[in-house]
Amino acid sequence: MQQKTLFEYAVIRVVPRVEREEFLNIGVIVYCAKQKFLQARYHLDEARLQSCHKDLDIEELKQHLCSFERICNADKDAGPIGKLDMASRFRWLTATRSTVLQTSKVHPGMTDDALATLERLFAQLVL
């Protein structure tokens, strides 16, 4: 039996009109240092997003979400942030910002399987 290790997560949110502070949860990002795990999972319900803000640029939003994935994976085309260590990439992705794409505060937990935890949180908080 694996021992439980500390993990951290944040919810990825779309804030169509930042001044109204209304948001829709669209994804989750999970980081677990001991398991060398950093992944984001997201789902865009385009009809729901458009119902909240008809002028939202879905294609631009998709590009930003792809950047999240590239940074998580430390892809070569992830720019200077993608070259940082895993903890720094997570901290950068979850930093407070006033944009259409934001994350919640970071929450801790314990897990023995970071991927299973990501899937569980995604199902609970997004789907």
Secondary structure as the mmCIF struct_conf table of DSSP 4:
data_model
#
loop_
_struct_conf.conf_type_id
_struct_conf.id
_struct_conf.beg_label_comp_id
_struct_conf.beg_label_asym_id
_struct_conf.beg_label_seq_id
_struct_conf.end_label_comp_id
_struct_conf.end_label_asym_id
_struct_conf.end_label_seq_id
HELX_LH_PP_P HELX_LH_PP_P1 GLN A 2 LYS A 4
STRN STRN1 THR A 5 VAL A 14
BEND BEND1 PRO A 16 ARG A 17
HELX_RH_3T_P HELX_RH_3T_P1 VAL A 18 ARG A 20
TURN_TY1_P TURN_TY1_P1 GLU A 21 GLU A 21
STRN STRN2 LEU A 24 CYS A 32
TURN_TY1_P TURN_TY1_P2 ALA A 33 LYS A 36
STRN STRN3 PHE A 37 TYR A 42
HELX_RH_AL_P HELX_RH_AL_P1 GLU A 46 CYS A 52
TURN_TY1_P TURN_TY1_P3 LYS A 54 ASP A 55
HELX_RH_AL_P HELX_RH_AL_P2 ILE A 58 ASN A 73
TURN_TY1_P TURN_TY1_P4 ALA A 74 ALA A 74
TURN_TY1_P TURN_TY1_P5 LYS A 76 ASP A 77
BEND BEND2 ALA A 78 ALA A 78
TURN_TY1_P TURN_TY1_P6 GLY A 79 PRO A 80
HELX_RH_3T_P HELX_RH_3T_P2 ILE A 81 LYS A 83
BEND BEND3 LEU A 84 LEU A 84
HELX_RH_AL_P HELX_RH_AL_P3 MET A 86 LEU A 93
TURN_TY1_P TURN_TY1_P7 THR A 94 THR A 94
BEND BEND4 ALA A 95 ALA A 95
BEND BEND5 THR A 99 VAL A 100
STRN STRN4 LEU A 101 THR A 103
STRN STRN5 HIS A 107 THR A 111
BEND BEND6 ASP A 112 ASP A 112
HELX_RH_AL_P HELX_RH_AL_P4 ALA A 114 LEU A 125
TURN_TY1_P TURN_TY1_P8 VAL A 126 VAL A 126
#
